[in-house]
Amino acid sequence: MRHSPGTMKPQLCLLLFLACASLLSAQDTPKDPFVKDKKAAVASANPYDPLKPRAEVPKNILCLVETFTLPQADYAALLEAPDGHDGLYKQMLAAVKAGTARLDGCHLVTMKSGMRSSLAGVDELIFPTEWTPADLTGFQYPTALEMHQLGDHMEIEVVLDEESGALHVTHDFSRDRFLGMRLCKADATLTGVPVPDFYEQRGPSSCQMVPGVPALIATLNHDGQPGDITLVFATVQVITLKVPAKPAQAGKGSLVLTERVISLDRMKGWELLKKHASDGAACLAELKPLLTAKEAVLEHVSTIHTQPGTRALHQSGLLFTYATELAPPSGGAPAEPSNDPKKPGTPARSPGLAGATAFETRPLGFHLEVEPTLSEDAFADMTLAPEYVRMTGNLKDKNWSEHYPEMPVFSSQKMVTAYTQPIGSTNLVGTLNPPGDTGANEHKDEGRVWLLFMDVNLE
């Protein structure tokens, strides 16, 4: 197809214009949606830089959980009172003072909004789940083991609604108790094997709470005393931290973390927590005269020197080794001679005793795992998991035969949480309580509360 000279000139001009435009666009950064600007990519990948001041002062969530036990009839009468459910907590305080109810649990934990924390004061009971077939005498030997936790265990997650100020709380508080070993028989004429009976009390749920207002979050009914009931109250507060006068120097120095664990009578500890739960320095100052008078005990103190952003560990205690796999006793067998060379006989086998074939090691004593990070506004974000473990003896039960293996019972006091702490301050992180009346080896409630303090300093 031919074009006239008049139509060629506009086309040449158009081609020259497009060529120039393509050269100019080639000099610019390509606008491919999958190729982002470097600064924008870094900013989106790191929305929060710990080395820069925060946009607002950080907040901690402080949760106090109290358990009160009283007769069911008294609880029903309190519900029928004029103030009913709304005045229940005040009525419980009056009942404790009058001696008609008892405080049998007091737990505290500091955490961040939207992060799950856990507390445990439990006895760990190891028991058999598999046995050898019975011999002609009916004897059986355990071949597989499991562990069950007894005592108080709590998981809680609190989300703060910044607009309304409401708290959305998801919780799971449980309290299990060992009732003893019961003989399970496949033949009524034989002894049978011991199996554990546990009583479980648990009430996982979620609710909306008002800061600083105690709320009934669960009720626990009892086994041995069907006339009793335990009320579980939670009080959640929002703590706005104070900015220290001297800011931290980011990237300079290291963090010195000192952990203190102090135990005292539960009622005295409860009163302290209601007064100074949000002020660790004031609580520690009030404890010092009690330590001098030996009304409180310094259970543990340790210091960790670490770089910000580095996980550190403190461990002090015995490494306890115990059997986890067992070989049952075996009966003897006479020799079986054979005259057939293709089927050789077997020699006599003497009886064999029970033995351990595999072991595990459990660290006892105090254990602290912590990872702090530092920001320029003099705050340290703390993630920590303190634990105290004891071996309280081997399992004792009337149905546990002396021919069975030794089953150690461990006691564990543990916390897992994350919170924010100003540099140069003392913080009451929470409680590290021992287990109460768990039933394991007739373990009774000690009636004490353990308080965990943390000092954070920069060097």
Secondary structure, DSSP 8 states (H G I E B T S, - for coil): ----HHHHHHHHHHHHHHHHHHHHHHHS----TTS--HHHHHHHH-S--TTS--SS--EEEEEEEEEEEEEHHHHHHHHTSTTGGGGHHHHHHHHHHHTSSEEEEEEEEEE-TT-EEEEEEEEEEEEEEEE----TT----EEEEEEEEEEEEEEEEEEE-TTT--EEEEEEEEEEEEEEEEEE-SSTTS--EEEEEEEEEE--EEEEE-TT--EEEEEEE-SS-TTEEEEEEEEEEEEE----SS---TTSS-EEEEEEEEEEEHHHHHHHHHHHTT-HHHHHHHHHHHHHTTSEEEEEEEEEEE-TT--EEEEES-EEEEEEEEE--B--B--B--S-TTS--B--B--B--EEEEEEEEE-EEEEEEEEEE-TTSEEEEEEEEEEEEEEEE---TTS-TTS---EEEEEEEEEEEEEEETTEEEEEEE-----S--GGG-----EEEEEEEEEEE-
